[in-house]
Structure formats: C-alpha cells, structure tokens
Amino acid sequence: MDRLDLERRLDALASLAEPVRLALYRCVAGREQGLGRDEAAAAVGISRKLAAYHLDKLAEAGLLEVRFERRGGPERARRR
C-alpha cells in the first residue's frame, strides 16, 4: 500500500468520528438493499437534509456507493 492510499483510507476512517455519520454508516452497512435519504434519516432520528449531507460525505470518503433509484420520486440510495 502506498502512502497516498494509506492517507485516503485514514481520511475515510476519520470521517466516521462524527457520531451522526457513524450512525448512518452503521444503518446503511447493516442492510443488503440500498437505503434512501428519507429512510436513513428516519432510522437515526434526524432531518432528511442532515442525512443527505452526511450520506454525501460518506460517499465522498469512499465508504458508501451511490446509485439512483426511483422510489416514488427521484431518490438516491446508498449501499456499503
């Protein structure tokens, strides 16, 4: 593993130090199917907007995969 790869992995792990982000990650990682923003927000008891922010940060860190699904409206689902 080169230094750049190590830095990326450490940054990804550091992003989980935020309690809401960690709760969302655990919620999504524990499922086989994707989880939409509304579902994730409800599961951890936060607003959809806050869930979207943290889910996007987890995706940017490479901890979640984003895919687009139609769930009664435009929705992005996250998977581990």
N, C-alpha and C positions, 0 to 999 in steps of 0.2 A: 504494500500500500504506500503510495507516495504522500508527500506532505500535504498537497492540495486536497487529496481525497480524505485524508485524516481531518483536515480543517473543516471540510464540508460535513463530515459525519459528526464532529463535535458541535458544530453550529446547529445541526438538526436536533441533537440531543438537548442542547441548551434551550432550544425553543420550548421544550416540554417542562421547563422550570416554572412557567406561568401556570397557575392552578387551573384556570378555565380551559386553557389549551390542552393540558394533560387530561382533564375530564372528558373533553371532546374526543381526543385521540383514543382514549380507552373505550369510549362509547362506539366509535366507528370501527376500531380494530377488533372489537369483540363480535362483529357481525360478518356473516358471509356475503350478504347483499349490501349494496350501497345504501347510504343514508343521506337524505336531503337536508337542506338547511333547517327547514321547519321542524323536522323530526329530531335533528340533533339539538336544536335549541330547546325543544320541549323536554328532551331526555335529561339535560343538565340544568334546566330551570333558568335559562337566560333568553334574551330577546333574539329574534331572527337576525337582526343587524349585527349584534355582537357575535353570534355564532358564525355568521358569514365571514366576518373579519378574521376570527381565529382559525376557521377552516381554511381560508385562503393562505394564511401564514403557514399552516401545517403543510399545505400543498407546495408552497414556495420552498419550504425546507426539504421537500422530497419525502415527507413522511406519509402523505396521502396521495392517492391518484384521483384525479378529477375526471368525471365523464358526464356527459349531458344526457339526460333522460326526460321524457315527457311524463309528468306525474300530475295530470290535471292542469298543467300550466308549465311554463318554462322553469326548469329546475335543474340544478347541478347536484349530482350525487357524489359522495366521497367514499373511497374504499382504501383500505390499507393495502 
